[in-house]
């Protein structure tokens, strides 16, 4: 359901069905008004998450982080 879009009128007619779908799939739903995104219905996420969980999987490359940096800094002058 990633990126699924529905119109406001369709959402109005089947709101409970869409709520259940969002709850069970865990993915968001975009409600459109005249073809333009107006609302996003998504599962509730507890804001008290571990900050490291938020960053998990965000590192693209990790190459020898302890090696010296070959750069001159203005603060060193």
Secondary structure by P-SEA (a helix, b strand, c coil): cccccccaaaaaacaaaaaaaaaaacbbbbbbccccccbbbbccccccccccccccccccccccccccccccccccc
